[in-house]
Amino acid sequence: GYNVIWTHGSQFYEATAKIAEQNPDVRFIGEFDGEPEGQPDNVWVIDRNFHTVFYPIGVLATNLTKKGEVGYLGGLSLPFSYSEVHAVEQAIEDSGKDVELTPVWSGDFNDTVKAQQLTSQLISGGADVIITSLNLGVVGAFKAVNDTEPGAAWVTVKYTDKSQNGPEHYAATVLYDFKHPLTEILADIDKGTTKGHFVIGFGKGASVDVGDQVPAEVKAEVEKAVAGITDGSIEV
């Protein structure tokens, strides 16, 4: 009986599009990374735009690392994950600083044990900032950094604030608030627009929360990057 259905996660987009074609009178909202081909006339797409919002995280890591070594820990090596890595690499290159990024993937967004092991390996290899792109697995990453002295290793997280797992080592969160895109999309659906493409960005559902332990000058660089992306002076 529901006439608008939202599926959360790009892994569900193909199934969403298939069911949408079978139910033309129902409006669907699916998530995708980019613009899908053959988008049905009754489907709205929320483009999560991960690469753009990861650029300021790269700026943070570049300015926060003392060793010049940054680690990226992802779950599955999917296209969006590579785009996050490329955005961080761009931020490092744009800074002109001598910083090296080491990306690794655990093979599972929710495996806390593997995430802890890989984070420990990254730290042992010299990384003092760990950028995570995980779900439940991030708990394992925090366990690894919590074994170090405060300020010796930092971790960033994605989607929701998980700072309670290790406040002394928490650097930042790429926060996603789906209320903003959903409010706009539902208003358009109510007006009769059954199909569209909404790109999440800063001020449009995404923001960066920087931890209180992060030096003020580093936070200022992150804010400058967000402002540059917002006004178009920085293209990711």
Residue frames relative to the residue before (quaternion, step in Angstrom):
aa qw qx qy qz dx dy dz
G 1.0000 0.0000 0.0000 0.0000 0.00 0.00 0.00
Y 0.5477 0.6059 -0.4099 0.4061 3.60 1.21 -0.19
N 0.2581 -0.8018 0.5227 0.1316 3.59 -0.93 0.86
V 0.7219 0.2253 -0.2295 0.6127 3.59 1.33 0.13
I 0.0186 -0.8059 0.5908 -0.0339 3.58 -0.74 1.06
W 0.1522 -0.7869 0.5963 0.0446 3.57 -0.81 1.08
T 0.1194 -0.7748 0.6172 0.0671 3.58 -0.83 0.98
H 0.2645 -0.8070 0.5196 0.0937 3.55 -0.68 1.16
G 0.7282 0.3552 -0.3014 0.5027 3.55 -0.52 1.24
S 0.4550 -0.7183 0.4518 0.2699 3.58 -0.73 1.04
Q 0.5560 0.6124 -0.3965 0.3983 3.60 1.21 -0.39
F 0.6890 0.4664 -0.2770 0.4806 3.58 1.25 -0.32
Y 0.4313 0.7448 -0.4523 0.2338 3.59 1.23 -0.13
E 0.6691 0.5131 -0.3209 0.4314 3.61 0.78 -0.95
A 0.6544 0.4967 -0.3064 0.4808 3.56 1.00 -0.84
T 0.6238 0.5462 -0.3302 0.4511 3.58 1.05 -0.81
A 0.6666 0.5038 -0.2981 0.4615 3.57 0.91 -0.96
K 0.6466 0.5290 -0.3177 0.4484 3.57 1.00 -0.83
I 0.6847 0.4672 -0.2813 0.4834 3.59 0.91 -0.93
A 0.6094 0.5650 -0.3477 0.4343 3.58 1.10 -0.71
E 0.6532 0.5133 -0.3140 0.4596 3.58 0.97 -0.82
Q 0.6734 0.4838 -0.2848 0.4810 3.57 1.16 -0.61
N 0.7637 0.2576 -0.1398 0.5753 3.60 1.29 -0.34
P 0.0880 -0.8704 0.4830 0.0366 3.60 0.55 1.18
D 0.6618 0.5121 -0.3170 0.4465 3.61 1.17 -0.42
V 0.6381 0.4826 -0.3248 0.5044 3.58 1.30 -0.09
R 0.3202 -0.7312 0.5690 0.1978 3.58 -1.07 0.75
F 0.1367 -0.8000 0.5826 0.0439 3.55 -0.92 0.95
I 0.1488 -0.7416 0.6471 0.0952 3.54 -1.23 0.66
G 0.0019 0.8115 -0.5825 0.0476 3.56 -0.54 1.19
E 0.3746 -0.7129 0.5448 0.2337 3.56 -1.25 0.37
F 0.0313 0.7839 -0.6149 0.0802 3.52 -1.08 0.85
D 0.3548 -0.7028 0.5669 0.2425 3.55 -1.23 0.41
G 0.7671 0.1518 -0.1604 0.6023 3.54 0.09 1.37
E 0.5870 -0.5450 0.4438 0.4018 3.57 -1.21 -0.51
P 0.3195 -0.7711 0.5167 0.1906 3.62 -0.56 1.09
E 0.4611 -0.6502 0.5239 0.3003 3.54 -1.20 0.52
G 0.8334 0.2217 -0.1531 0.4825 3.54 -1.15 0.62
Q 0.1932 0.8109 -0.5291 0.1587 3.58 1.07 0.70
P 0.4446 -0.7112 0.4717 0.2721 3.63 -0.66 1.06
D 0.6112 -0.6022 0.3890 0.3354 3.57 -1.19 0.58
N 0.7269 0.3813 -0.2434 0.5167 3.61 1.22 -0.24
V 0.5950 0.5516 -0.3670 0.4551 3.58 1.17 0.61
W 0.1873 -0.7220 0.6570 0.1091 3.50 -1.04 0.93
V 0.2188 -0.7713 0.5850 0.1227 3.56 -1.07 0.75
I 0.1894 -0.7190 0.6564 0.1275 3.54 -1.05 0.88
D 0.2055 -0.7736 0.5932 0.0863 3.55 -0.55 1.23
R 0.3403 -0.7949 0.4684 0.1817 3.58 -0.42 1.23
N 0.2206 -0.8502 0.4706 0.0834 3.59 1.29 -0.23
F 0.0973 0.8613 -0.4946 0.0631 3.57 1.05 0.79
H 0.6441 0.5618 -0.3489 0.3844 3.59 0.89 -0.87
T 0.6490 0.5328 -0.3287 0.4322 3.57 0.96 -0.82
V 0.7364 0.4244 -0.2508 0.4633 3.57 0.84 -0.93
F 0.6117 0.5410 -0.3631 0.4486 3.59 1.24 -0.19
Y 0.4851 0.6654 -0.4406 0.3573 3.61 1.18 -0.25
P 0.6856 0.4572 -0.3140 0.4716 3.68 0.78 -0.84
I 0.5896 0.5450 -0.3737 0.4645 3.59 1.15 -0.51
G 0.6250 0.5212 -0.3246 0.4821 3.56 1.11 -0.69
V 0.6193 0.5287 -0.3281 0.4789 3.57 1.08 -0.76
L 0.6416 0.5241 -0.3175 0.4613 3.57 0.94 -0.88
A 0.6868 0.4940 -0.2883 0.4485 3.57 0.79 -1.03
T 0.6449 0.5417 -0.3138 0.4383 3.56 0.99 -0.90
N 0.7435 0.4021 -0.2123 0.4903 3.56 1.00 -0.84
L 0.6661 0.5142 -0.2976 0.4509 3.57 1.23 -0.38
T 0.6217 0.5709 -0.3500 0.4062 3.58 1.04 -0.71
K 0.2687 -0.7541 0.5807 0.1484 3.54 -1.04 0.84
K 0.7088 0.4569 -0.2428 0.4795 3.56 1.21 -0.54
G 0.4439 -0.6974 0.4543 0.3320 3.56 1.26 -0.27
E 0.6290 0.4951 -0.3307 0.4999 3.56 1.25 0.46
V 0.0178 -0.7953 0.6046 -0.0395 3.57 -0.72 1.14
G 0.1999 -0.7776 0.5853 0.1132 3.57 -1.00 0.82
Y 0.1617 -0.7396 0.6427 0.1174 3.56 -1.19 0.63
L 0.0663 -0.8024 0.5931 0.0044 3.56 -0.79 1.05
G 0.0334 -0.8091 0.5861 -0.0268 3.55 -0.49 1.25
G 0.5469 -0.5908 0.4732 0.3576 3.53 -1.33 0.06
L 0.7907 -0.0039 0.0536 0.6098 3.56 0.19 -1.31
S 0.4432 -0.6958 0.4983 0.2667 3.59 -1.04 0.74
L 0.1189 0.8086 -0.5520 0.1652 3.54 0.50 1.30
P 0.7063 -0.4697 0.3043 0.4336 3.62 -1.19 0.36
F 0.6589 0.5089 -0.3367 0.4399 3.62 0.88 -0.83
S 0.6292 0.5411 -0.3357 0.4457 3.57 1.09 -0.69
Y 0.6342 0.5082 -0.3259 0.4830 3.58 1.01 -0.77
S 0.6422 0.5239 -0.3319 0.4506 3.59 1.01 -0.76
E 0.6046 0.5379 -0.3519 0.4704 3.59 1.11 -0.62
V 0.6445 0.5198 -0.3078 0.4687 3.56 0.96 -0.92
H 0.6645 0.5062 -0.3060 0.4566 3.59 0.91 -0.91
A 0.6326 0.5296 -0.3330 0.4566 3.60 1.04 -0.74
V 0.6482 0.4971 -0.3126 0.4848 3.57 1.00 -0.82
E 0.6318 0.5273 -0.3274 0.4644 3.59 1.00 -0.81
Q 0.6384 0.5198 -0.3257 0.4649 3.59 1.01 -0.80
A 0.6439 0.5243 -0.3222 0.4546 3.58 0.96 -0.87
I 0.6422 0.5116 -0.3172 0.4746 3.58 1.01 -0.81
E 0.6705 0.5010 -0.2961 0.4601 3.57 0.90 -0.95
D 0.6575 0.5179 -0.3069 0.4530 3.57 0.96 -0.89
S 0.6395 0.5468 -0.3263 0.4307 3.60 1.10 -0.65
G 0.3375 -0.7561 0.4909 0.2709 3.55 1.13 -0.66
K 0.5293 0.6436 -0.3991 0.3825 3.56 1.29 0.12
D 0.4956 -0.6492 0.4970 0.2932 3.53 -1.25 0.53
V 0.2729 0.7459 -0.5440 0.2705 3.56 0.21 1.34
E 0.1956 -0.7854 0.5798 0.0934 3.56 -0.96 0.89
L 0.2214 -0.7700 0.5884 0.1091 3.56 -0.99 0.91
T 0.1000 -0.7751 0.6226 0.0411 3.57 -0.94 0.96
P 0.1044 -0.8146 0.5681 0.0537 3.61 -0.41 1.15
V 0.0184 0.7734 -0.6334 0.0198 3.58 -1.05 0.81
W 0.2158 -0.7640 0.5959 0.1209 3.56 -1.26 0.49
S 0.3987 -0.7400 0.4989 0.2111 3.56 -0.93 0.93
G 0.4554 -0.6878 0.4471 0.3459 3.58 1.21 -0.48
D 0.7728 0.1705 -0.0976 0.6034 3.58 1.31 0.00
F 0.4034 -0.7378 0.4890 0.2320 3.60 -0.72 1.04
N 0.7722 0.3871 -0.1704 0.4741 3.59 1.18 -0.51
D 0.5049 0.6538 -0.4230 0.3724 3.61 1.26 0.04
T 0.2488 -0.8119 0.5134 0.1239 3.58 -0.17 1.30
V 0.6348 0.5422 -0.3352 0.4368 3.60 1.02 -0.77
K 0.6795 0.4748 -0.2935 0.4761 3.59 0.86 -0.94
A 0.6351 0.5302 -0.3296 0.4549 3.58 1.01 -0.79
Q 0.6467 0.5125 -0.3196 0.4658 3.58 0.99 -0.79
Q 0.6511 0.5223 -0.3089 0.4559 3.56 0.96 -0.89
L 0.7001 0.4696 -0.2759 0.4618 3.58 0.83 -0.97
T 0.6266 0.5248 -0.3390 0.4659 3.58 1.03 -0.71
S 0.6361 0.5208 -0.3200 0.4708 3.57 0.99 -0.84
Q 0.6501 0.5131 -0.3117 0.4658 3.59 1.01 -0.81
L 0.6408 0.5191 -0.3223 0.4648 3.58 1.00 -0.81
I 0.6556 0.5014 -0.3048 0.4752 3.57 0.98 -0.86
S 0.6455 0.5142 -0.3127 0.4702 3.58 0.98 -0.84
G 0.6793 0.4911 -0.2775 0.4694 3.56 1.16 -0.64
G 0.6885 -0.5083 0.2614 0.4464 3.56 1.30 0.05
A 0.5257 0.6444 -0.4202 0.3630 3.62 1.20 -0.24
D 0.1002 -0.8049 0.5820 0.0576 3.57 -0.90 0.89
V 0.6952 0.2796 -0.2685 0.6054 3.57 1.34 0.27
I 0.0978 -0.7941 0.5996 0.0176 3.57 -0.76 1.10
I 0.1752 -0.7676 0.6119 0.0749 3.55 -0.66 1.17
T 0.1102 -0.8240 0.5538 0.0470 3.59 -0.56 1.10
S 0.0759 -0.7416 0.6646 0.0514 3.51 -1.27 0.64
L 0.3535 0.7406 -0.4589 0.3405 3.51 0.61 1.28
N 0.4028 -0.6358 0.5769 0.3175 3.52 -1.36 0.06
L 0.8345 0.0634 -0.0155 0.5471 3.62 -0.45 -1.14
G 0.5613 0.6457 -0.3727 0.3593 3.59 1.12 -0.62
V 0.5568 0.6333 -0.3909 0.3689 3.57 1.16 -0.54
V 0.5361 0.6128 -0.4064 0.4146 3.60 1.19 -0.45
G 0.6506 0.5142 -0.3054 0.4680 3.57 1.04 -0.78
A 0.6218 0.5367 -0.3359 0.4609 3.57 1.05 -0.76
F 0.6515 0.5072 -0.3122 0.4699 3.57 0.98 -0.81
K 0.6163 0.5506 -0.3546 0.4373 3.59 0.99 -0.76
A 0.6595 0.5111 -0.3030 0.4604 3.56 1.04 -0.81
V 0.7087 0.4398 -0.2814 0.4744 3.62 0.82 -0.90
N 0.6062 0.5682 -0.3560 0.4277 3.59 1.13 -0.55
D 0.6045 0.5496 -0.3523 0.4565 3.59 1.27 -0.25
T 0.6375 0.4947 -0.3269 0.4920 3.59 1.31 -0.02
E 0.6226 -0.5299 0.4128 0.4015 3.56 -1.29 0.24
P 0.6104 -0.5478 0.4085 0.4006 3.62 -1.11 0.55
G 0.7943 0.2635 -0.2180 0.5021 3.55 -0.86 1.00
A 0.5941 0.5871 -0.3640 0.4120 3.57 1.26 -0.25
A 0.7897 0.0270 -0.0032 0.6129 3.58 1.17 -0.55
W 0.1557 -0.7874 0.5946 0.0460 3.53 -1.04 0.90
V 0.1317 -0.7798 0.6063 0.0840 3.55 -1.23 0.49
T 0.1807 -0.7536 0.6203 0.1210 3.56 -1.12 0.75
V 0.1973 -0.7916 0.5716 0.0877 3.56 -1.14 0.64
K 0.3617 -0.7458 0.5417 0.1400 3.52 -1.35 0.26
Y 0.8062 0.3080 -0.2598 0.4333 3.54 -1.29 0.66
T 0.8142 -0.0769 0.0990 0.5669 3.59 0.52 -1.19
D 0.6016 -0.5705 0.4254 0.3629 3.56 -1.24 0.48
K 0.0066 0.8037 -0.5931 0.0473 3.58 -0.58 1.18
S 0.2555 0.8275 -0.4693 0.1725 3.56 1.26 0.44
Q 0.5674 0.6224 -0.3821 0.3803 3.58 1.17 -0.52
N 0.5860 0.5961 -0.3672 0.4079 3.58 1.23 -0.35
G 0.8033 -0.0901 0.0703 0.5845 3.58 1.20 -0.37
P 0.1447 -0.8574 0.4874 0.0796 3.59 0.54 1.16
E 0.6831 0.5037 -0.3047 0.4322 3.60 0.97 -0.77
H 0.7407 0.3658 -0.2061 0.5245 3.58 1.25 -0.40
Y 0.4883 0.6793 -0.4161 0.3563 3.57 1.30 -0.03
A 0.1939 -0.8062 0.5524 0.0856 3.57 -0.75 1.06
A 0.7831 -0.2439 0.2077 0.5331 3.60 0.74 -0.98
T 0.2208 -0.7366 0.6207 0.1529 3.51 -1.39 0.29
V 0.2812 -0.6583 0.6618 0.2226 3.52 -1.18 0.68
L 0.1477 -0.8327 0.5317 0.0449 3.57 -0.20 1.30
Y 0.1240 -0.7717 0.6208 0.0611 3.54 -1.04 0.86
D 0.0511 -0.7780 0.6262 -0.0025 3.56 -0.78 1.10
F 0.2279 -0.8273 0.5016 0.1097 3.57 -0.15 1.28
K 0.4428 0.6879 -0.4641 0.3396 3.58 1.25 -0.05
H 0.6461 0.5449 -0.3280 0.4220 3.59 0.97 -0.85
P 0.7216 0.4122 -0.2857 0.4772 3.65 0.61 -0.95
L 0.6456 0.5292 -0.3344 0.4374 3.59 0.96 -0.78
T 0.6306 0.5356 -0.3335 0.4520 3.60 1.00 -0.79
E 0.6854 0.4739 -0.2868 0.4727 3.58 0.91 -0.91
I 0.6692 0.5053 -0.3065 0.4504 3.58 0.92 -0.90
L 0.6613 0.5074 -0.3107 0.4568 3.58 0.91 -0.89
A 0.6201 0.5313 -0.3407 0.4660 3.58 1.09 -0.69
D 0.6645 0.4915 -0.3002 0.4762 3.59 1.00 -0.81
I 0.6211 0.5249 -0.3414 0.4713 3.58 1.04 -0.75
D 0.6420 0.5333 -0.3132 0.4532 3.57 1.01 -0.85
K 0.6810 0.4690 -0.2775 0.4892 3.58 1.18 -0.62
G 0.6415 -0.5609 0.3137 0.4188 3.58 1.30 -0.07
T 0.5345 0.5986 -0.4230 0.4207 3.60 1.26 0.08
T 0.1712 -0.8568 0.4834 0.0536 3.55 -0.20 1.29
K 0.7777 0.2505 -0.1178 0.5644 3.60 1.25 -0.33
G 0.2448 0.7795 -0.5522 0.1659 3.56 -0.99 0.78
H 0.3155 -0.7237 0.5881 0.1755 3.53 -1.39 0.10
F 0.0563 -0.8124 0.5799 -0.0210 3.57 -0.39 1.27
V 0.1887 -0.7944 0.5712 0.0834 3.56 -0.68 1.13
I 0.3392 -0.7295 0.5585 0.2020 3.57 -0.67 1.09
G 0.1425 0.7730 -0.6081 0.1111 3.54 -1.05 0.80
F 0.7077 -0.4147 0.3210 0.4734 3.55 -1.26 -0.13
G 0.7804 0.2139 -0.2142 0.5471 3.54 -0.72 1.14
K 0.7309 0.3294 -0.2085 0.5602 3.56 1.32 -0.07
G 0.8127 -0.2246 0.0819 0.5314 3.56 0.97 0.93
A 0.7491 0.3389 -0.2060 0.5305 3.60 1.19 -0.35
S 0.0702 0.7692 -0.6335 0.0457 3.55 -1.20 0.62
V 0.3189 -0.7158 0.5792 0.2245 3.54 -1.30 0.25
D 0.1493 -0.7692 0.6179 0.0652 3.55 -0.78 1.08
V 0.1639 -0.7930 0.5827 0.0689 3.58 -0.66 1.11
G 0.5088 -0.6920 0.4343 0.2712 3.56 -0.89 1.00
D 0.6163 -0.5889 0.3940 0.3438 3.54 -1.20 0.64
Q 0.6528 0.5364 -0.3166 0.4311 3.60 1.13 -0.55
V 0.5556 0.6180 -0.3836 0.4028 3.59 1.26 -0.32
P 0.5361 -0.6442 0.4351 0.3290 3.63 -0.86 0.90
A 0.6052 -0.6099 0.3839 0.3380 3.56 -1.05 0.86
E 0.6584 0.5231 -0.3264 0.4317 3.59 0.99 -0.77
V 0.6218 0.5177 -0.3354 0.4826 3.58 1.17 -0.59
K 0.6339 0.5272 -0.3216 0.4657 3.56 0.97 -0.86
A 0.6342 0.5404 -0.3273 0.4456 3.59 1.01 -0.80
E 0.6423 0.5158 -0.3203 0.4678 3.60 1.03 -0.76
V 0.6258 0.5261 -0.3310 0.4711 3.59 1.07 -0.75
E 0.6623 0.5061 -0.2999 0.4640 3.56 0.91 -0.93
K 0.6255 0.5328 -0.3308 0.4641 3.57 1.07 -0.75
A 0.6508 0.5161 -0.3097 0.4628 3.59 1.01 -0.82
V 0.6391 0.5159 -0.3216 0.4712 3.58 0.97 -0.85
A 0.6606 0.5057 -0.3060 0.4629 3.57 0.94 -0.87
G 0.6550 0.5250 -0.3083 0.4476 3.58 1.02 -0.81
I 0.6459 0.4996 -0.3113 0.4861 3.55 1.05 -0.77
T 0.6589 0.5318 -0.3010 0.4387 3.55 0.98 -0.89
D 0.7619 0.3621 -0.2132 0.4928 3.60 0.91 -0.87
G 0.5783 -0.6440 0.3474 0.3609 3.58 1.31 0.10
S 0.5029 0.6633 -0.4312 0.3479 3.60 1.21 0.00
I 0.7153 0.2885 -0.2113 0.6003 3.56 1.31 -0.31
E 0.0923 -0.7874 0.6086 0.0335 3.57 -0.75 1.07
V 0.2234 -0.7891 0.5623 0.1055 3.54 -0.64 1.13
